[in-house]
Amino acid sequence: MVVLLNRSGVDGSNPMDYSDADFNIMLDGAATSNLHYYQSTPYTITGGQLTGTWAADGRNIDPQSAGSLFSSPASTVGLNLYDGHKAGS
């Protein structure tokens, strides 16, 4: 199993996730910007959707976990399986 996105933006200081509703993105194993913290890097919202090329989240933890658990670095094992695949919500 590979986790592509798990409560984007959640960490020890932010227990709520980002409120953007839609994504129209490309996941790339070589991307340097992790999707989990997309608002901490330059990002573009087009037509109400996050766009661009991103590295998948990779945080394989229960989404109901405390925000502090999301602060740990994500595993990138298996994320290269999604190189060049378009994801949307």
Secondary structure, DSSP 8 states (H G I E B T S, - for coil): ---S-SSTT-BTTB-S-----EEEEEE-TT-SSBGGGGGGS--EEETTEEEEEEB-----S-TTS-GGGGGS----TTGGGGTTEEEE-
